[in-house]
Amino acid sequence: MSRTVQLPRAVLFDLLTALLDSWSLWDSVAGSIERGRAWRSAYLQLTYGCGDYRPYEELVAEAAARTGLPVRVTDQLVERWSELSPWSGVREVLGRLAGQTRLGVVTNCSRQLGALAAARIPGVSWDCVVTAEEAGAYKPDPRPYRLALARLGVTAAETAFVAGSAYDLAGTAVTGLATYWHNRAGLPPYPGAPPAAIESPTLDALPGWLEAPP
């Protein structure tokens, strides 16, 4: 006898690391992988400690200055935002989940850039796209996650989260969201990071994890 699969009522995703290969764009704008990784790492550290929302471009520019890059790279990054592309496997997994559960995004950027980035995954009808600007705070502050839950009308216990970096794990732990860490970029966890329910370099195991009986 086949069992009935019960998915979470909603699945929320980090956008710019879990679903989109933003790393390649940052590397290209910076001029090398080494400079791009240093710039992006500095940016992640700034957002992790930021709390209340500051304009996204300010944090990107501050991270550039900290790593010896000219401030103009911030404008270049925004100008090339439409080059963001989904990681391999993203469209297939989202297509499998579509219509089976509600799908949302919680992303650390402005309203405008969040909407543009979410549209870089064609064929997905997002039930909500929450940005740090709308929430008034950057992840891992719990406010962005809680805003997404409120918009979808679900509880944390009814929802799963797909993180792109270990920085999300602090926020999802506080919020009570079971978390799958799609660590495509091979990022190390920061010291003391809460554990994810599962960590994988791909999204291949996500549907099975979501469908697993309690």
Secondary structure, 3 states (H helix, E strand, C coil): CCCCCCCCCEEEECCCCCCECHHHHHHHHHCCHHHHHHHHHHHHHHHHCCCECCCHHHHHHHHHHHCCCCCHHHHHHHHCHHHCCECCCHHHHHHHHECCEEEEEEECCCHHHHHHHHCCCCCCCCCEEEEHHHHCECCCCHHHHHHHHHHHCCCHHHEEEEECCCHHHHHHHHHCCEEEEECCCCCCCCCCCCCCCEEECCCCCHHHHHHCCC
